[in-house]
Amino acid sequence: MKQNGLFIAIVVVLIIFAGLFFYIRQADMQNERVDAMMEEVSDGQTEDSSEPAVQGTYAVSVEETVVNWEGRKPLLVDYKEAGTLKVSEGSVEVAEDGAVSGSFSFDMESIDTPTTMGNKPPAMLIGHLKSEDFFNVEEFPTAEFEIREVARAEDVETSHAYTVTGDLTIKGITNEITFPALIYMEDGALVAEASTQFDRTLWDIRYGSNNFFDNVGNNLIDDLITIAFKLVAHSE
């Protein structure tokens, strides 16, 4: 019986870590794809079979859109916490001249993670992320991003690589962010892929930051949060 119990425990642990690897790898793959495309653009060597964005108004598909997040403890080797976040609604408009605008809302209640790197259960980490120490979800159940400008990278007309600038609002605080993205048509849907990092302390998320607290030791949390997403939208 003890051997059976040990075997089951090992299997459960392996499944949990496989789930964590999946979430982290999904974010890494999106990062790698965007980085590779941007490098190809700078070299003038893009060969993408997808189509450029088509004029129209598009509604974001909540079911098909994937958002991954990742945080780190830099003093602990390979310590990452990773998970997902859902978009609650959004729309994108592509003008005749190719200009792109739009806005999105993120459901902060949907913050999730399959497991944690420490000994605490995932529910404890999720609860902490939703607390006033981090995103204060009870008071601020959504976060928003509004596109201000989308510029084609390096003015390469054959590329789907762009630089996106917009306003990110978290906890009622708005700051401008800029990041590279791929925007293209796939099977009739408008797709945007991107990855970026933002300094959480600019949105008053200071827990574990050595810029605001002394002697945090191994509990030091990187100020930079990584977000990688694949947004899918369909013509209205």
C-alpha positions in Angstrom: 0.0 0.0 0.0 2.8 2.4 0.9 4.5 1.7 -2.4 1.3 2.4 -4.3 0.8 5.6 -2.4 4.4 6.7 -3.2 3.9 5.9 -6.9 0.7 7.9 -7.1 2.4 10.9 -5.3 5.3 10.8 -7.8 2.8 10.7 -10.8 0.9 13.7 -9.4 4.1 15.7 -8.9 5.2 14.9 -12.4 1.8 16.0 -13.8 1.9 19.2 -11.9 5.4 20.1 -13.1 4.4 19.2 -16.7 1.5 21.7 -16.4 3.9 24.4 -15.2 6.3 23.6 -18.0 3.5 23.9 -20.5 2.5 27.4 -19.3 6.1 28.6 -19.2 6.9 27.1 -22.6 3.9 28.7 -24.2 5.1 32.1 -23.1 8.7 31.3 -24.2 7.5 30.2 -27.7 5.6 33.4 -28.2 8.6 35.4 -27.1 10.9 33.5 -29.5 8.5 33.9 -32.4 8.2 37.6 -31.9 12.0 38.0 -31.4 12.7 35.9 -34.5 10.3 37.9 -36.7 11.8 41.3 -35.5 15.3 40.0 -36.2 14.2 38.9 -39.7 12.7 42.4 -40.3 15.9 44.1 -39.4 17.8 41.8 -41.8 15.2 42.3 -44.6 14.6 38.6 -44.8 10.9 38.0 -43.8 9.1 35.1 -45.5 5.8 34.7 -43.7 2.9 32.9 -45.5 0.2 34.6 -43.4 -1.7 37.5 -44.8 -1.5 41.2 -43.8 -4.3 42.7 -41.7 -7.5 43.4 -43.7 -9.6 46.6 -43.2 -12.5 46.1 -40.8 -13.7 46.0 -37.3 -13.0 42.8 -35.2 -14.3 41.5 -31.9 -11.8 39.7 -29.7 -12.5 36.0 -29.2 -12.4 35.4 -25.4 -12.2 31.7 -26.0 -9.4 31.7 -28.5 -7.2 34.4 -27.0 -4.4 33.2 -24.7 -2.5 35.4 -22.2 0.4 34.0 -20.2 2.2 35.8 -17.4 5.5 35.1 -15.6 7.2 36.4 -12.5 10.6 35.6 -11.0 12.5 35.6 -7.8 16.0 36.7 -9.1 18.0 35.5 -6.1 16.7 31.9 -6.5 18.0 30.0 -9.4 15.3 29.2 -12.1 12.6 30.4 -9.7 9.5 31.3 -11.8 5.8 31.6 -11.1 3.7 31.4 -14.3 0.1 31.1 -15.3 -2.7 32.5 -17.4 -5.1 35.5 -17.6 -8.2 35.9 -19.6 -9.4 38.7 -21.8 -13.0 39.7 -20.9 -13.7 41.8 -24.0 -12.0 43.8 -26.7 -12.2 45.1 -30.3 -9.7 46.0 -33.0 -10.2 48.3 -36.0 -8.0 48.2 -39.1 -8.3 51.3 -41.2 -8.0 51.5 -45.0 -4.5 52.8 -44.7 -3.5 49.9 -42.4 -3.6 51.9 -39.2 -4.6 49.7 -36.2 -6.6 50.9 -33.1 -8.4 49.1 -30.4 -8.9 48.4 -26.7 -9.0 45.3 -24.5 -10.1 44.4 -20.9 -8.5 41.8 -18.8 -10.5 39.8 -16.2 -8.2 40.0 -13.2 -10.4 37.5 -11.4 -9.3 34.9 -13.9 -5.6 35.0 -12.7 -4.6 31.3 -12.6 -1.6 29.1 -12.2 -1.3 25.3 -12.4 1.2 25.0 -9.6 3.9 26.9 -7.7 7.6 26.6 -7.3 7.4 26.8 -3.5 5.6 24.5 -1.1 2.4 26.6 -1.0 -0.6 25.4 -2.9 -1.6 27.3 -6.1 -4.8 28.6 -4.5 -2.6 30.4 -1.9 -0.5 32.1 -4.6 -3.6 33.1 -6.6 -5.2 34.5 -3.5 -2.1 36.5 -2.8 -1.9 37.9 -6.4 -5.5 39.0 -6.1 -4.9 40.7 -2.7 -4.0 44.3 -2.0 -0.3 43.3 -2.0 -0.5 42.8 -5.8 -3.5 43.5 -8.0 -6.3 44.3 -5.5 -8.8 42.5 -7.6 -11.8 43.1 -5.3 -11.5 46.9 -5.9 -10.1 46.6 -9.5 -11.6 43.5 -11.2 -10.4 44.5 -14.6 -7.3 45.9 -16.3 -7.4 47.7 -19.6 -5.1 48.3 -22.6 -5.9 51.0 -25.2 -3.8 51.2 -28.4 -2.5 54.6 -29.2 -0.2 53.9 -32.1 0.8 51.0 -34.3 3.9 51.5 -36.5 5.1 49.0 -39.0 8.6 47.8 -38.0 11.4 49.3 -40.1 8.8 50.3 -42.8 9.1 46.8 -44.3 5.9 46.5 -46.3 6.1 42.7 -46.6 6.4 42.1 -42.9 3.7 41.6 -40.2 6.0 43.0 -37.5 4.9 46.2 -35.8 5.7 48.3 -32.8 2.6 48.9 -30.6 2.3 51.8 -28.2 -0.7 52.1 -25.8 -2.0 52.9 -22.3 -2.0 50.1 -19.8 -4.3 50.6 -16.8 -3.9 48.5 -13.7 -5.4 49.3 -10.3 -6.7 52.6 -11.8 -3.2 53.7 -12.7 -2.4 54.3 -16.4 1.1 54.2 -17.9 2.3 54.1 -21.5 4.0 50.9 -22.7 5.6 50.0 -26.1 6.3 46.5 -27.4 6.9 44.6 -30.6 4.1 42.6 -32.1 3.0 40.5 -35.0 -0.3 41.4 -36.6 -1.7 39.3 -39.5 -4.7 37.4 -40.9 -5.0 33.6 -40.3 -8.0 31.6 -41.5 -10.1 34.8 -41.8 -9.3 35.9 -38.2 -7.1 38.9 -37.2 -4.3 37.6 -35.0 -1.8 39.6 -32.8 1.1 38.0 -31.1 3.3 39.8 -28.6 5.5 39.6 -25.6 6.6 42.4 -23.3 7.7 43.2 -19.8 6.5 46.0 -17.6 7.7 47.4 -14.3 4.9 46.5 -11.9 6.0 49.2 -9.3 4.8 51.9 -11.8 1.3 50.5 -11.1 1.8 50.6 -7.3 2.5 46.8 -7.1 5.4 47.0 -4.7 5.3 43.8 -2.7 8.7 42.1 -2.5 10.5 44.9 -4.4 13.9 45.9 -3.1 13.3 49.4 -4.3 10.7 49.9 -1.6 11.5 47.3 1.1 14.7 46.5 2.9 16.1 43.1 3.8 13.7 41.1 1.6 16.4 38.4 1.0 15.3 35.4 -1.0 11.7 36.8 -1.0 12.9 39.5 -3.5 10.5 39.6 -6.5 11.6 41.0 -9.8 9.9 44.3 -10.6 9.5 43.1 -14.2 6.4 41.0 -15.0 6.5 39.2 -18.4 3.3 39.0 -20.5 3.0 37.0 -23.7 -0.2 36.7 -25.6 -1.9 35.5 -28.8 -5.0 37.5 -29.5 -7.6 36.2 -31.9 -10.4 38.5 -33.3 -13.2 37.9 -35.8 -14.9 40.3 -38.1 -18.0 41.9 -36.7 
